[in-house]
Amino acid sequence: MIKGTVRTSESNSFAACRPWRVISAQTWLATILILSSFPSAFAESDFSAFWQKFKSAVIAGDKASIAEMTKFPLSMPYEVKAVKNKEEFLRRYNEIFKGEASAAQCFPSAKPHQQSARQYDVYCPFKETPNDWENAPIRFIFEQTKSGWKFSGLDNINE
């Protein structure tokens, strides 16, 4: 009788543990699925904060802050030499932000476009036609790096 009671209690305790294991596995799986959806949400919100800071610095003409938010070498349009470092960036600032497009004029109303989880683009019209958003070929490229979001390139999609 004692022997049977022990077996019964052992099997009952095992049965009691089994649902806990199933719930635990389900909870673990749900947690993993939820957390795996966060990187893109974090990337988006991180980019939004980065974009506000970058946009404000460009509008204010804060070259030093913009240089800190730039990845080097900075990619440039077809047949234009890349910007290798911060010093060259500061020398070529007007070429980058006041060349074919006026970034300070464009950025207040420009909308970033997500190209991938790690890249956003901002398109601007030519500075001679600042309200022609149908023809906005100047592309400012931003990418997520190990140290956060950075301005990584400038392009004229017409070239």
Backbone as numpy.savetxt, mean C-alpha at the origin, in Angstrom:
# Nx Ny Nz CAx CAy CAz Cx Cy Cz
-17.48 -54.29 38.58 -18.31 -53.10 38.58 -17.44 -51.86 38.58
-16.45 -51.82 39.41 -15.54 -50.68 39.44 -14.82 -50.58 38.10
-14.42 -51.75 37.59 -13.75 -51.79 36.30 -14.64 -51.18 35.22
-15.89 -51.52 35.16 -16.83 -50.98 34.18 -17.05 -49.50 34.37
-17.08 -49.04 35.60 -17.29 -47.64 35.90 -16.12 -46.81 35.40
-14.91 -47.34 35.59 -13.73 -46.62 35.12 -13.78 -46.49 33.62
-14.10 -47.57 32.95 -14.17 -47.52 31.49 -15.24 -46.54 31.04
-16.35 -46.55 31.68 -17.43 -45.65 31.31 -16.99 -44.20 31.51
-16.37 -43.90 32.64 -15.92 -42.53 32.88 -14.81 -42.13 31.93
-13.92 -43.10 31.57 -12.87 -42.80 30.61 -13.47 -42.47 29.26
-14.43 -43.28 28.85 -15.02 -43.01 27.54 -15.83 -41.72 27.58
-16.46 -41.41 28.70 -17.20 -40.16 28.82 -16.26 -38.97 28.79
-15.13 -39.08 29.47 -14.20 -37.96 29.46 -13.60 -37.77 28.07
-13.36 -38.87 27.36 -12.86 -38.76 25.99 -13.91 -38.10 25.09
-15.15 -38.50 25.26 -16.24 -37.93 24.47 -16.38 -36.44 24.79
-16.17 -36.10 26.04 -16.28 -34.70 26.43 -15.15 -33.88 25.83
-13.97 -34.47 25.66 -12.84 -33.76 25.09 -12.98 -33.57 23.58
-13.58 -34.54 22.95 -13.63 -34.51 21.49 -14.34 -33.27 20.94
-15.51 -32.90 21.43 -16.13 -31.67 20.90 -15.25 -30.44 21.14
-14.53 -30.42 22.25 -13.63 -29.30 22.53 -12.56 -29.22 21.45
-12.03 -30.38 21.05 -11.02 -30.40 20.01 -11.58 -29.91 18.69
-12.79 -30.29 18.37 -13.43 -29.86 17.12 -13.67 -28.36 17.16
-14.21 -27.87 18.26 -14.45 -26.44 18.40 -13.13 -25.68 18.33
-12.14 -26.21 18.99 -10.83 -25.57 18.96 -10.29 -25.50 17.54
-10.39 -26.57 16.81 -9.91 -26.58 15.42 -10.72 -25.61 14.57
-12.03 -25.57 14.78 -12.87 -24.64 14.02 -12.52 -23.20 14.38
-12.34 -22.96 15.64 -11.97 -21.61 16.09 -10.62 -21.21 15.51
-9.68 -22.13 15.55 -8.35 -21.87 15.00 -8.44 -21.56 13.51
-9.20 -22.35 12.77 -9.35 -22.14 11.33 -10.02 -20.78 11.05
-11.05 -20.47 11.80 -11.74 -19.18 11.62 -10.79 -18.03 11.90
-9.99 -18.15 12.95 -9.02 -17.11 13.30 -8.01 -16.91 12.19
-7.49 -18.01 11.64 -6.53 -17.93 10.54 -7.16 -17.24 9.33
-8.38 -17.63 9.00 -9.06 -17.02 7.84 -9.29 -15.53 8.05
-9.69 -15.16 9.24 -9.93 -13.74 9.54 -8.61 -12.96 9.46
-7.57 -13.48 10.09 -6.28 -12.79 10.08 -5.69 -12.71 8.68
-5.92 -13.72 7.86 -5.36 -13.68 6.50 -6.04 -12.62 5.65
-7.21 -12.19 6.03 -7.87 -11.13 5.27 -7.38 -9.74 5.68
-6.70 -9.63 6.82 -6.24 -8.33 7.31 -5.10 -7.68 6.55
-4.11 -8.41 6.03 -3.00 -7.71 5.39 -3.45 -6.71 4.33
-4.41 -7.07 3.50 -4.85 -6.11 2.48 -5.62 -4.96 3.13
-6.37 -5.25 4.19 -7.07 -4.16 4.88 -6.06 -3.24 5.55
-5.03 -3.82 6.20 -4.00 -2.99 6.81 -3.25 -2.22 5.75
-2.93 -2.86 4.64 -2.20 -2.20 3.56 -3.00 -1.01 3.05
-4.30 -1.21 2.89 -5.14 -0.13 2.39 -5.14 1.04 3.37
-5.38 0.76 4.65 -5.43 1.85 5.62 -4.05 2.48 5.80
-3.00 1.66 5.76 -1.65 2.21 5.83 -1.39 3.11 4.63
-1.83 2.71 3.44 -1.61 3.54 2.26 -2.40 4.84 2.38
-3.60 4.75 2.88 -4.42 5.95 3.02 -3.72 6.99 3.91
-3.17 6.54 5.02 -2.43 7.45 5.92 -1.17 7.97 5.22
-0.45 7.07 4.54 0.74 7.48 3.79 0.36 8.51 2.73
-0.70 8.26 1.97 -1.13 9.15 0.89 -1.45 10.54 1.43
-2.15 10.61 2.55 -2.48 11.92 3.13 -1.21 12.68 3.49
-0.26 11.99 4.07 1.01 12.63 4.47 1.81 13.05 3.23
1.91 12.16 2.24 2.66 12.44 1.02 2.02 13.60 0.26
0.72 13.53 0.08 -0.02 14.57 -0.64 0.17 15.93 0.04
0.05 15.97 1.34 0.24 17.23 2.08 1.65 17.78 1.91
2.64 16.89 1.93 4.04 17.34 1.76 4.26 17.90 0.36
3.68 17.27 -0.66 3.82 17.76 -2.04 3.13 19.12 -2.18
1.94 19.24 -1.67 1.19 20.51 -1.76 1.96 21.63 -1.05
2.58 21.30 0.08 3.37 22.29 0.85 4.76 22.50 0.27
5.19 21.63 -0.67 6.53 21.75 -1.24 7.62 21.33 -0.27
7.30 20.43 0.65 8.25 19.95 1.66 9.14 18.86 1.06
10.17 19.30 0.35 11.05 18.39 -0.39 11.72 17.35 0.50
12.18 17.75 1.67 12.88 16.83 2.57 11.96 15.70 3.02
10.73 16.03 3.38 9.77 14.99 3.80 9.45 14.05 2.65
9.27 14.61 1.46 8.97 13.79 0.29 10.13 12.85 -0.01
11.34 13.35 0.09 12.52 12.51 -0.15 12.56 11.33 0.82
12.16 11.56 2.07 12.13 10.47 3.07 11.08 9.43 2.73
10.06 9.81 1.98 8.97 8.90 1.61 9.18 8.31 0.21
10.40 8.43 -0.31 10.71 7.98 -1.67 11.68 6.81 -1.64
11.44 5.85 -2.53 12.33 4.70 -2.69 13.33 5.01 -3.80
14.59 4.76 -3.53 15.65 4.98 -4.53 16.23 3.66 -4.98
16.57 3.54 -6.24 16.42 4.56 -7.29 14.95 4.75 -7.65
14.59 5.99 -7.92 13.23 6.34 -8.32 13.11 6.14 -9.82
12.19 5.30 -10.22 11.96 5.02 -11.63 11.37 6.26 -12.31
11.84 6.54 -13.52 11.38 7.70 -14.28 10.82 7.26 -15.63
10.15 8.17 -16.35 9.57 7.80 -17.65 10.61 7.31 -18.66
10.12 6.71 -19.70 10.93 6.17 -20.79 11.99 7.17 -21.24
13.21 6.71 -21.34 14.38 7.48 -21.76 14.78 8.62 -20.82
14.28 8.59 -19.61 14.69 9.57 -18.59 15.44 8.80 -17.52
16.59 9.30 -17.18 17.47 8.64 -16.22 16.81 8.55 -14.83
16.92 7.38 -14.20 16.38 7.18 -12.85 17.06 8.12 -11.87
16.35 8.44 -10.79 16.88 9.28 -9.73 17.53 8.35 -8.71
18.84 8.46 -8.58 19.61 7.47 -7.81 19.56 7.63 -6.29
19.47 8.87 -5.80 19.58 9.07 -4.35 18.87 10.36 -3.94
18.86 10.61 -2.65 18.17 11.77 -2.08 18.71 13.09 -2.63
20.02 13.21 -2.74 20.62 14.46 -3.24 20.16 14.75 -4.67
20.20 13.72 -5.51 19.75 13.90 -6.89 18.25 14.19 -6.93
17.50 13.57 -6.05 16.06 13.82 -5.95 15.80 15.30 -5.65
16.50 15.84 -4.70 16.32 17.24 -4.34 16.68 18.18 -5.49
17.73 17.83 -6.25 18.11 18.63 -7.42 17.05 18.55 -8.53
16.45 17.38 -8.68 15.50 17.15 -9.78 14.03 17.26 -9.35
13.80 17.79 -8.18 12.45 17.89 -7.63 11.46 18.52 -8.62
11.84 19.66 -9.20 10.93 20.35 -10.12 10.60 19.49 -11.35
11.58 18.76 -11.85 11.36 17.86 -12.98 10.32 16.80 -12.62
10.38 16.29 -11.40 9.50 15.21 -10.96 8.09 15.72 -10.66
7.98 16.80 -9.92 6.68 17.25 -9.42 6.09 18.46 -10.14
6.88 19.10 -11.00 6.39 20.28 -11.72 6.68 20.18 -13.21
7.04 18.98 -13.68 7.39 18.77 -15.08 6.15 18.77 -15.97
5.78 17.59 -16.46 4.62 17.49 -17.35 3.31 17.69 -16.61
3.28 17.37 -15.34 2.09 17.57 -14.50 2.50 18.36 -13.27
1.57 19.14 -12.77 1.82 19.83 -11.50 1.19 18.99 -10.40
2.04 18.27 -9.67 1.53 17.40 -8.62 0.79 18.18 -7.54
1.30 19.36 -7.20 0.65 20.17 -6.16 -0.76 20.59 -6.60
-0.94 20.78 -7.88 -2.25 21.15 -8.42 -3.16 19.92 -8.55
-2.57 18.80 -8.90 -3.32 17.57 -9.16 -3.72 16.82 -7.88
-2.80 16.68 -6.95 -3.00 15.80 -5.81 -4.22 16.11 -4.93
-4.61 17.37 -4.74 -5.78 17.60 -3.86 -7.04 16.85 -4.30
-7.23 16.67 -5.61 -8.43 15.97 -6.06 -8.15 14.61 -6.69
-6.89 14.22 -6.78 -6.52 12.92 -7.38 -6.95 11.78 -6.47
-7.35 10.69 -7.10 -7.78 9.50 -6.36 -6.79 8.36 -6.62
-6.18 7.81 -5.57 -5.28 6.66 -5.75 -6.05 5.45 -6.27
-5.41 4.68 -7.14 -5.97 3.45 -7.70 -5.11 2.29 -7.23
-5.73 1.29 -6.61 -4.98 0.14 -6.14 -4.73 -0.80 -7.32
-3.45 -1.04 -7.62 -3.07 -1.95 -8.70 -2.88 -3.37 -8.17
-2.42 -3.49 -6.93 -2.22 -4.78 -6.27 -2.16 -4.49 -4.78
-1.97 -5.54 -3.99 -1.87 -5.35 -2.54 -0.66 -4.50 -2.16
0.33 -4.43 -3.07 1.57 -3.72 -2.77 1.82 -2.52 -3.67
0.83 -2.12 -4.48 1.05 -0.97 -5.37 -0.22 -0.15 -5.57
-0.04 1.16 -5.51 -1.07 2.13 -5.84 -0.50 3.07 -6.88
-1.38 3.62 -7.73 -1.00 4.62 -8.72 -1.90 5.83 -8.54
-1.36 7.00 -8.86 -2.13 8.24 -8.89 -1.87 8.86 -10.25
-2.94 9.12 -10.99 -2.84 9.69 -12.33 -3.16 11.17 -12.30
-2.38 11.95 -13.06 -2.58 13.39 -13.13 -2.64 13.84 -14.59
-3.44 14.88 -14.86 -3.45 15.45 -16.22 -2.22 16.34 -16.44
-1.99 16.69 -17.69 -0.91 17.63 -18.00 -1.19 18.95 -17.30
-0.11 19.66 -16.92 -0.31 20.92 -16.19 -0.98 21.99 -17.04
-0.85 21.88 -18.38 -1.52 22.86 -19.27 -3.03 22.64 -19.32
-3.47 21.41 -18.99 -4.91 21.09 -19.01 -5.28 20.43 -17.68
-5.21 21.17 -16.58 -5.37 20.58 -15.25 -6.73 19.96 -14.96
-7.75 20.34 -15.70 -9.08 19.80 -15.44 -9.46 18.67 -16.39
-8.55 18.27 -17.24 -8.83 17.21 -18.22 -8.52 15.84 -17.60
-9.41 15.38 -16.73 -9.20 14.10 -16.05 -9.43 12.91 -16.97
-10.02 13.14 -18.15 -10.17 12.07 -19.15 -8.81 11.75 -19.77
-7.91 12.72 -19.77 -6.57 12.55 -20.31 -5.58 12.86 -19.19
-5.35 11.86 -18.35 -4.44 12.02 -17.21 -3.34 10.96 -17.31
-2.34 11.22 -18.18 -1.34 10.18 -18.45 -0.14 10.15 -17.52
-0.02 11.12 -16.65 1.16 11.17 -15.77 0.84 10.33 -14.53
1.63 9.29 -14.34 1.36 8.32 -13.28 2.44 8.38 -12.21
2.01 8.61 -10.99 2.88 8.54 -9.82 2.65 7.17 -9.20
3.73 6.42 -8.99 3.63 5.03 -8.55 4.12 4.91 -7.11
3.36 4.18 -6.30 3.68 3.98 -4.90 3.68 2.48 -4.62
4.68 2.03 -3.86 4.73 0.61 -3.54 5.04 0.39 -2.07
4.56 -0.73 -1.58 4.82 -1.09 -0.20 6.17 -1.79 -0.15
7.06 -1.28 0.69 8.39 -1.85 0.86 8.49 -2.40 2.28
9.63 -2.96 2.62 9.84 -3.47 3.97 9.72 -2.38 5.02
10.03 -1.15 4.63 9.95 -0.03 5.58 8.68 0.78 5.43
7.69 0.25 4.72 6.41 0.95 4.57 6.19 1.42 3.14
5.16 2.22 2.95 4.82 2.74 1.63 5.84 3.79 1.19
6.17 3.76 -0.10 7.14 4.70 -0.66 6.70 5.11 -2.07
7.06 6.34 -2.44 6.93 6.81 -3.81 8.04 6.12 -4.58
7.69 5.37 -5.63 8.70 4.54 -6.28 8.89 4.83 -7.76
8.02 5.64 -8.36 8.21 5.89 -9.78 7.29 6.95 -10.35
7.71 7.46 -11.48 6.95 8.44 -12.25 6.92 7.92 -13.68
5.78 8.03 -14.34 5.66 7.51 -15.69 4.70 8.37 -16.49
4.92 8.43 -17.79 3.97 9.01 -18.73 3.46 7.83 -19.52
2.22 7.44 -19.30 1.71 6.22 -19.94 1.54 6.38 -21.45
1.66 7.60 -21.96 1.59 7.83 -23.41 2.91 7.51 -24.11
3.97 7.37 -23.37 5.28 7.14 -23.97 5.65 5.68 -23.95
